[in-house]
Amino acid sequence: MSSFLKQLHLRSWWESVTGRRLAPYVPTPQHVVERMLSIASVAPGETLHDVGAGDGRMLITAALKCRARGVGYEMDEGLVETAQRLIAEAGVASSVTVLRQDALSADYSSADVVTLYLSDHGNAAVLPLLKKATAVRAARGLPGARVVTFYFPLSDEPPAKTAKVNGISLFMYQLEAAGHGRGGG
């Protein structure tokens, strides 16, 4: 592991423990990325938002394998630079970007799919924003977003789907505005 990644890893764990981060930086394994996209049934032309995008692997994979558009939110400047470089190298810069932005200030109303590998605390912090975006989408006549989480459930609501990867749970929620379906209104 490079010294940059070691420092980032330690700093992110400390910031997570002290509540200044939604989760520590832990890259999602590629086989988990692919399973998360599969459980969400990401379709060509859909827009995926990745919270804590890290090096952009979720977005790059969604663009290459699903032909989806993507927006990622990442606070670490070095990871944003790495993600943008990898996105350019993969040839998907016209459909994918990673922004240096706090996920708690993001607008999720364009998201068909949202992916999260946060903590219980992080998921709970993002959930109200996802519900607000769901109401905006409903007002536009659009369905709510499909939200896929790795390891930590999104809420106490039952997920629409679950899967296991190496014994660790994935949860897929179909968020709908109150009175418009099941799983997050």
NORGIPE-V320908 format. One record per residue. N is the residue number from 1. PHI is phi as a letter, one per 40 degrees, with the letter a starting at -180 (* if undefined). OMEGA is omega as a letter, one per 40 degrees, with the letter a starting at -180 (* if undefined). D_FIRST is the distance of its C-alpha to the first C-alpha in whole Angstrom. Layout:
BEGIN
N;PHI;OMEGA;D_FIRST / N;PHI;OMEGA;D_FIRST
END
This chain:
BEGIN
1;*;a;0 / 2;c;i;4 / 3;c;i;7 / 4;d;a;8 / 5;c;i;6 / 6;c;i;6 / 7;c;i;10 / 8;c;a;11 / 9;d;a;10 / 10;c;i;12 / 11;c;a;15 / 12;c;i;15 / 13;c;i;16 / 14;c;a;18 / 15;c;i;20 / 16;c;i;20 / 17;c;a;22 / 18;c;i;24 / 19;g;i;25 / 20;c;a;24 / 21;b;a;22 / 22;c;i;23 / 23;a;i;20 / 24;c;i;16 / 25;c;i;13 / 26;b;a;13 / 27;c;i;12 / 28;c;i;16 / 29;d;a;15 / 30;d;i;17 / 31;c;i;20 / 32;c;i;21 / 33;d;a;21 / 34;c;i;23 / 35;c;i;25 / 36;c;i;25 / 37;c;i;27 / 38;c;a;29 / 39;c;i;31 / 40;c;a;31 / 41;f;a;33 / 42;c;a;32 / 43;b;i;34 / 44;d;i;35 / 45;g;i;35 / 46;c;i;34 / 47;b;i;32 / 48;b;i;29 / 49;b;i;27 / 50;b;a;24 / 51;c;a;23 / 52;g;a;20 / 53;c;i;19 / 54;f;a;15 / 55;c;i;14 / 56;g;a;18 / 57;c;i;17 / 58;c;a;20 / 59;c;i;23 / 60;c;i;22 / 61;c;i;23 / 62;c;i;26 / 63;c;a;27 / 64;c;a;27 / 65;c;a;28 / 66;b;a;30 / 67;f;i;31 / 68;c;i;31 / 69;c;a;30 / 70;a;i;27 / 71;b;i;27 / 72;b;i;23 / 73;b;a;23 / 74;a;a;20 / 75;c;a;20 / 76;c;a;17 / 77;d;i;18 / 78;c;i;15 / 79;c;i;14 / 80;c;i;18 / 81;c;i;18 / 82;c;a;15 / 83;c;a;17 / 84;c;i;20 / 85;c;a;19 / 86;c;i;18 / 87;c;i;21 / 88;c;i;23 / 89;c;i;21 / 90;c;i;22 / 91;g;a;26 / 92;b;a;26 / 93;c;i;27 / 94;c;a;30 / 95;b;a;30 / 96;b;i;26 / 97;a;i;25 / 98;b;a;23 / 99;b;i;24 / 100;c;a;23 / 101;a;i;25 / 102;c;a;26 / 103;c;a;26 / 104;c;i;29 / 105;b;a;31 / 106;c;i;31 / 107;b;a;34 / 108;c;a;33 / 109;c;i;37 / 110;c;a;36 / 111;c;i;33 / 112;c;a;34 / 113;b;i;31 / 114;b;i;29 / 115;b;a;25 / 116;b;i;24 / 117;b;a;21 / 118;b;i;22 / 119;b;i;23 / 120;d;i;27 / 121;d;a;27 / 122;c;i;26 / 123;c;i;28 / 124;c;a;31 / 125;c;a;30 / 126;c;a;30 / 127;d;i;33 / 128;c;i;36 / 129;c;i;34 / 130;c;i;34 / 131;c;i;38 / 132;c;i;39 / 133;c;i;38 / 134;c;i;39 / 135;c;i;43 / 136;c;i;42 / 137;c;i;42 / 138;c;i;45 / 139;c;i;47 / 140;c;a;46 / 141;g;a;47 / 142;b;i;43 / 143;c;i;42 / 144;c;a;39 / 145;c;i;35 / 146;c;a;34 / 147;b;i;31 / 148;b;i;28 / 149;b;i;26 / 150;b;i;23 / 151;g;a;24 / 152;b;i;26 / 153;c;a;29 / 154;c;a;31 / 155;a;i;34 / 156;c;i;36 / 157;c;i;38 / 158;c;i;38 / 159;c;i;35 / 160;c;i;37 / 161;a;i;35 / 162;b;i;32 / 163;a;i;30 / 164;b;i;28 / 165;b;a;24 / 166;f;i;23 / 167;g;a;26 / 168;b;a;24 / 169;c;i;27 / 170;b;i;27 / 171;b;i;30 / 172;b;i;32 / 173;b;i;34 / 174;b;a;37 / 175;c;i;38 / 176;b;i;41 / 177;c;a;44 / 178;d;i;46 / 179;g;a;49 / 180;b;i;47 / 181;h;a;45 / 182;b;i;43 / 183;g;i;40 / 184;h;a;39 / 185;c;*;42
END
